[in-house]
Amino acid sequence: MLVESKKADLAGPGISTYEKVDQILPRDYQSILDRKETMKALYAVKRYIEENLCKELNLMMVQVPLIVEADSGMNDMLDRDGSRTPVGFPCGLGLEKRLDTQVVQAATKWKRFALKQFECEVGEGINTDMRAVRKDYFLDHDHSAYVDQWDWEKVITAKDRNLEFLKDTVRKIWKVLKGAENLAFEMYPKLRTEKYPPLPDEIKFIHAEEILDMYPDLPRKERETRIVQEFPAVFIIGIGWVLKDGYPHEMRAADYDDWVTPTITKNGELYHGLNGDILVWNPVTKRRHELTSMGIRVNAETLVQQLELSGQLGNLKLPYHQGITTGAYPLSIGGGIGQSRTYMLLLRKAHLGEVSVTVWPKKLKEIGAKHNIFVLD
């Protein structure tokens, strides 16, 4: 039973049934901000994060595609098990053969190409106001088919491909998120309440292997829930590599984050991974709350290693992958910060639908109404 629960937990960030959603939604919820206040605060937070993320990481805002060609290899396949496929459609009226195109699921791969396109030097990078569609999510209170992210990427050197550089970048991002929370508090002091404590000043770094040691009998999401109850903000290092129990902490695509590189030796054990996720404790939903996935990206060597481990060596023929193996694309670090996820957390909301407009099942809306949660239409 434990094995099956761990297998089921490797991919699929949502909850599996609406009965479960009904059980976990807060029973005493009352939105602190009305809808007009929510939108004013949301856009102030958005401007603050974009401006200060660019300042802290030396990024510039650029345009980002919503659509890519299917055979470019640019689309983000999210998890290497192939369980989440993009929306595809033919495009181009009047062409003898229409373009085979896809709606992006994230701009993860495109950004590395874009660093070259925008002629970014070492230490320079880009940030995007990215929109995407992920049709294969279970739609619950914090997962939707519509995705908005600050997708960012930055040129680095081979010497920067280490854990300390990754941690330093995480600390800069955390500084921006804390600043955004303080801005929201200044705009609407009623958001500052004992019921919902503020984010901690510092973020805790911990490797996925260490969390497994702490909670060996729990599947991944339950391990994450336990750790953020102890440390309200954590960066979990090493997501994608197979841990000592025979499972990765979570499935991670083979061709962007580097999860194969050895980084830590502890108690005679070798830990892997130059990537990770920022998770926090959400005091409104009383659950784990993921804000960003990020990492130092694969180089030519680790790309081949990860594709081989994932049984995807055939992808090396795709233009994106060739850009890495030939050195045409620069070495980089990057990530995606969930916009609506961030607004939901900072504005003390119980549901993504309170800060973004998308499609929600009638059943989910009815469950939400029972909990005094009303989504935007």
Secondary structure, 3 states (H helix, E strand, C coil): CHHHHHHHCCCCCCCCCHHHHHHHCCCCCCCCCCHHHHHHHHHHHHHHHHHHHHHHHCEEEECCCCEEEHHHCCCCCCCCCCCCCCCEEEECCCCCCCEEEEECCCCHHHHHHHHHHCCCCCCCEEEEEEEEECCCCCCCCCCCCEEEEEEEEEECCHHHCCHHHHHHHHHHHHHHHHHHHHHHHHHCHHHCECCECCCCCCCEEEEHHHHHHHCCCCCHHHHHHHHHHHCCEEEEECCCCECCCCCECCCCCCCCECCCCEEEEECCEEEECCEEEEEEEECCCCEEEEEEEEEEECCHHHHHHHHHHCCCHHHHHCHHHHHHHCCCCCCEEEEEEEHHHHHHHHCCCCCHHHCCCCCCCHHHHHHHHHCCCCCCC
